[in-house]
Amino acid sequence: MKTTKMKVAALLITVMMIGFSFTTIDKITVKGSDTMVILAQKWAEVYMSKNPSTSIQVTGGGSGVGISALINGSTEIANSSRPIKPSEVEKIKARYGTLGVEIPCAKDGISIYLNKANGVDELTLKQIADIYTGKIKNWKEVGGADANIKLYGRESSSGTFIYFKDYVIKKDYAITCQSLPGTAAIVNAIKKDKYGIGYGGAAYDTGVKDCKVKKDANSPAYLPTAETIKNKTYPITRYLYMYLGSRPTGSTKKYIDWILSAEGQKICTQVGYFPVK
């Protein structure tokens, strides 16, 4: 009798082990842009709730960090808030034998953050550039109070840092610009600093005010909204990207296809970003 019970127990354990062997988890790693973390985490959360056999790990660190992780093979998907550099493409080619895969997955407007008590409501692109290069140092030069401007920006590994430098200020940042590790840190600094100015994704603007931006002195001023970013009337509009070493397959392709579907793109607007089309 004892032997029979032992055989039954062994059989049950074997059946359980066989059952577990068929339960495989597909793991997808995503790393990079801090600007995209809110969106990427929401995508992962919703997708995993509908696809419990898929595990998606999302971490930030900056666009450059994500692309470096893609190059060294420690992530499948690199999120970036800036276009990939030619030097990075060459490194991807050396590792994967491809030029990589670029997938625009959302749109974003880079907001210019001001403290709510700041009397300035709008700036031209040139004024913003002059502020961040140190040419304009006092708020009275742009219609504000007689007070020194305090500059806040992202760290050099940030895609937003590079995009803002290349497409907005078009020169080096002033040495007085304080680099902070993430958009949320910039927003928190502006909340406490009446005379501070910062920049970052539109999804992070809680507790500060967005400054209206004008293409030039004779153009209308716009806030970063769904409409102005979609039709590109807001002057600092950009794409957000996913980069891969090669064409996605299997569970990774399924996930990316879902992100680009109507359901995935709808999530963009729910968390403060904008659909890619």
C-alpha positions as CSV (number, residue, x, y, z in Angstrom):
1,M,0.0,0.0,0.0
2,K,2.8,2.3,0.9
3,T,4.6,1.5,-2.3
4,T,1.5,2.4,-4.3
5,K,1.1,5.7,-2.5
6,M,4.7,6.5,-3.2
7,K,4.2,5.7,-6.9
8,V,1.1,7.9,-7.1
9,A,3.0,10.8,-5.4
10,A,5.9,10.4,-7.8
11,L,3.5,10.4,-10.7
12,L,1.8,13.6,-9.5
13,I,5.2,15.3,-9.1
14,T,6.1,14.2,-12.6
15,V,2.8,15.5,-14.0
16,M,3.4,18.8,-12.2
17,M,6.9,19.1,-13.5
18,I,5.7,18.4,-17.1
19,G,3.0,21.1,-16.6
20,F,5.6,23.6,-15.4
21,S,7.8,22.8,-18.4
22,F,5.1,24.0,-20.8
23,T,4.7,27.3,-18.9
24,T,7.4,29.5,-20.5
25,I,7.8,33.2,-19.9
26,D,8.9,35.4,-22.8
27,K,11.1,38.1,-21.4
28,I,11.6,41.5,-23.1
29,T,14.0,44.1,-21.9
30,V,13.6,47.9,-22.5
31,K,16.1,50.5,-21.4
32,G,16.9,54.1,-22.2
33,S,15.1,57.5,-22.3
34,D,13.9,58.9,-19.0
35,T,11.5,61.0,-20.9
36,M,9.8,57.8,-22.2
37,V,9.8,55.9,-18.9
38,I,6.2,56.8,-17.9
39,L,5.0,55.8,-21.3
40,A,7.1,52.7,-21.6
41,Q,6.0,51.5,-18.2
42,K,2.4,52.0,-19.0
43,W,2.7,50.1,-22.2
44,A,4.4,47.2,-20.4
45,E,1.8,47.2,-17.6
46,V,-1.2,47.1,-20.0
47,Y,0.4,44.6,-22.3
48,M,1.4,42.2,-19.6
49,S,-2.1,42.3,-18.1
50,K,-3.4,41.0,-21.4
51,N,-0.4,38.7,-22.1
52,P,0.6,37.0,-18.8
53,S,3.1,34.8,-20.5
54,T,5.2,37.9,-21.4
55,S,7.5,39.7,-18.9
56,I,8.7,43.2,-19.8
57,Q,11.4,44.9,-17.8
58,V,11.6,48.7,-18.3
59,T,14.4,50.9,-16.9
60,G,15.6,54.4,-17.7
61,G,19.0,56.0,-17.5
62,G,18.9,58.2,-20.6
63,S,18.8,57.6,-24.3
64,G,22.5,57.3,-24.6
65,V,22.5,54.6,-21.8
66,G,19.8,52.7,-23.6
67,I,21.6,52.7,-27.0
68,S,24.8,51.7,-25.3
69,A,23.0,48.8,-23.7
70,L,21.6,47.8,-27.1
71,I,25.1,47.9,-28.5
72,N,26.6,45.7,-25.7
73,G,23.6,43.3,-25.9
74,S,22.1,43.9,-22.5
75,T,18.8,45.1,-23.8
76,E,16.5,44.2,-26.7
77,I,14.9,47.6,-27.1
78,A,16.5,50.9,-26.6
79,N,14.2,53.9,-26.0
80,S,15.5,57.2,-27.2
81,S,14.1,60.7,-27.3
82,R,16.6,61.7,-30.0
83,P,17.7,60.2,-33.3
84,I,20.5,57.7,-33.1
85,K,24.0,59.1,-33.9
86,P,26.0,57.8,-36.9
87,S,28.8,56.6,-34.5
88,E,26.2,54.5,-32.7
89,V,24.9,53.0,-35.9
90,E,28.5,52.0,-36.7
91,K,28.8,50.2,-33.4
92,I,25.5,48.4,-34.0
93,K,26.7,47.3,-37.4
94,A,29.9,45.9,-35.8
95,R,27.9,43.9,-33.3
96,Y,24.8,42.8,-35.2
97,G,25.9,43.1,-38.8
98,T,22.9,45.5,-39.5
99,L,22.3,49.2,-39.4
100,G,19.8,48.6,-36.6
101,V,16.1,49.2,-36.7
102,E,14.5,52.6,-35.9
103,I,10.8,52.6,-34.9
104,P,9.1,56.0,-34.3
105,C,6.6,55.1,-31.6
106,A,5.2,58.4,-30.3
107,K,5.5,62.2,-30.5
108,D,6.4,64.6,-27.7
109,G,6.6,68.3,-27.2
110,I,9.6,69.6,-25.2
111,S,8.0,71.9,-22.7
112,I,9.7,75.0,-21.3
113,Y,9.0,74.9,-17.6
114,L,8.6,78.0,-15.6
115,N,7.6,78.6,-11.9
116,K,3.9,79.5,-11.6
117,A,4.9,82.8,-10.0
118,N,7.1,83.8,-12.9
119,G,5.5,86.7,-14.8
120,V,6.9,85.6,-18.2
121,D,4.4,83.6,-20.2
122,E,6.0,83.3,-23.7
123,L,9.4,83.2,-25.3
124,T,10.7,82.9,-28.8
125,L,13.1,80.1,-29.8
126,K,15.9,82.7,-30.1
127,Q,15.2,84.0,-26.6
128,I,15.3,80.4,-25.2
129,A,18.6,79.8,-27.0
130,D,20.1,83.0,-25.7
131,I,18.9,82.2,-22.2
132,Y,20.5,78.7,-22.3
133,T,23.8,79.9,-23.8
134,G,24.1,82.7,-21.2
135,K,23.6,85.6,-23.6
136,I,20.4,86.6,-21.7
137,K,20.9,86.4,-17.9
138,N,18.1,88.5,-16.4
139,W,14.4,88.0,-16.7
140,K,13.8,91.7,-17.3
141,E,15.5,91.2,-20.7
142,V,12.4,89.1,-21.8
143,G,9.7,91.2,-20.0
144,G,10.0,89.7,-16.6
145,A,11.2,90.7,-13.1
146,D,14.6,92.2,-12.5
147,A,16.1,88.9,-11.3
148,N,18.8,86.5,-12.5
149,I,17.7,83.5,-14.5
150,K,18.5,80.1,-13.0
151,L,19.1,77.4,-15.6
152,Y,18.2,73.8,-15.2
153,G,18.8,71.0,-17.7
154,R,19.4,67.3,-18.2
155,E,22.6,65.4,-17.9
156,S,24.7,64.7,-21.1
157,S,23.6,61.1,-21.4
158,S,20.0,62.3,-21.9
159,G,18.5,62.3,-25.4
160,T,16.5,65.4,-24.4
161,F,19.8,67.2,-23.5
162,I,21.2,66.4,-26.9
163,Y,18.0,67.2,-28.8
164,F,17.6,70.6,-27.0
165,K,21.3,71.4,-27.7
166,D,21.2,70.4,-31.4
167,Y,17.8,71.8,-32.4
168,V,17.0,74.6,-30.0
169,I,20.1,76.3,-28.6
170,K,22.4,75.1,-31.4
171,K,25.5,75.9,-29.3
172,D,27.0,74.8,-26.0
173,Y,25.0,75.2,-22.8
174,A,26.1,78.0,-20.5
175,I,28.4,76.8,-17.7
176,T,25.8,78.0,-15.2
177,C,23.3,75.4,-16.3
178,Q,22.7,72.9,-13.5
179,S,22.4,69.4,-14.8
180,L,19.8,67.2,-13.1
181,P,19.3,63.4,-13.4
182,G,15.8,63.3,-14.9
183,T,12.9,65.4,-16.0
184,A,11.1,65.0,-12.7
185,A,14.1,66.5,-10.9
186,I,14.0,69.5,-13.2
187,V,10.3,70.0,-12.5
188,N,10.8,69.7,-8.7
189,A,13.6,72.3,-8.9
190,I,11.4,74.8,-10.9
191,K,8.6,74.4,-8.4
192,K,10.9,75.7,-5.7
193,D,12.7,78.3,-7.8
194,K,10.7,81.4,-8.8
195,Y,13.3,82.4,-11.3
196,G,14.2,79.1,-12.7
197,I,13.7,77.7,-16.2
198,G,13.9,74.1,-17.3
199,Y,12.8,71.8,-20.2
200,G,11.5,68.3,-20.6
201,G,8.6,66.2,-21.9
202,A,5.1,67.6,-21.8
203,A,4.0,64.6,-19.6
204,Y,6.0,65.9,-16.7
205,D,4.6,69.4,-16.3
206,T,2.6,68.9,-13.1
207,G,3.1,71.7,-10.6
208,V,4.8,74.1,-13.0
209,K,3.6,76.2,-16.0
210,D,4.4,75.6,-19.6
211,C,5.8,78.6,-21.3
212,K,4.2,79.5,-24.7
213,V,6.8,79.2,-27.5
214,K,7.1,81.3,-30.6
215,K,9.0,80.3,-33.7
216,D,10.1,83.9,-34.1
217,A,9.1,87.4,-32.9
218,N,6.4,87.7,-35.6
219,S,4.9,84.3,-35.1
220,P,2.0,83.2,-32.8
221,A,2.9,81.6,-29.4
222,Y,1.8,78.0,-28.8
223,L,1.5,75.7,-25.8
224,P,2.4,72.0,-26.2
225,T,-1.0,70.4,-26.7
226,A,-2.2,67.4,-28.5
227,E,-3.4,69.6,-31.4
228,T,-0.3,71.8,-31.7
229,I,2.1,68.8,-31.5
230,K,0.1,66.8,-34.0
231,N,0.1,69.6,-36.6
232,K,3.6,70.7,-35.6
233,T,2.6,74.3,-34.9
234,Y,4.3,73.9,-31.5
235,P,7.9,74.8,-32.4
236,I,9.7,72.1,-30.3
237,T,8.0,68.9,-31.4
238,R,9.9,65.6,-31.8
239,Y,9.5,61.9,-32.4
240,L,10.3,59.3,-29.7
241,Y,12.0,56.1,-30.9
242,M,12.6,52.5,-30.2
243,Y,15.8,51.1,-31.5
244,L,16.7,47.4,-32.0
245,G,19.8,45.6,-33.3
246,S,17.8,43.7,-35.9
247,R,14.3,43.1,-37.1
248,P,12.1,42.0,-34.2
249,T,10.6,38.5,-34.2
250,G,8.4,36.4,-31.9
251,S,7.2,38.0,-28.7
252,T,9.2,41.2,-29.3
253,K,7.6,41.8,-32.7
254,K,4.2,41.0,-31.2
255,Y,4.8,43.6,-28.5
256,I,6.0,46.3,-30.9
257,D,3.1,45.7,-33.2
258,W,0.7,46.2,-30.3
259,I,2.5,49.5,-29.3
260,L,1.9,50.8,-32.8
261,S,-1.7,49.6,-32.9
262,A,-4.7,51.8,-32.1
263,E,-4.8,50.4,-28.6
264,G,-1.1,51.0,-27.9
265,Q,-1.2,54.5,-29.4
266,K,-4.3,55.4,-27.4
267,I,-2.1,54.9,-24.2
268,C,0.2,57.7,-25.5
269,T,-2.6,60.3,-24.9
270,Q,-3.6,58.8,-21.6
271,V,-0.2,59.6,-20.0
272,G,0.6,62.9,-21.7
273,Y,2.3,61.9,-24.9
274,F,1.0,61.9,-28.4
275,P,0.3,59.2,-31.1
276,V,3.0,58.9,-33.8
277,K,0.5,59.6,-36.6
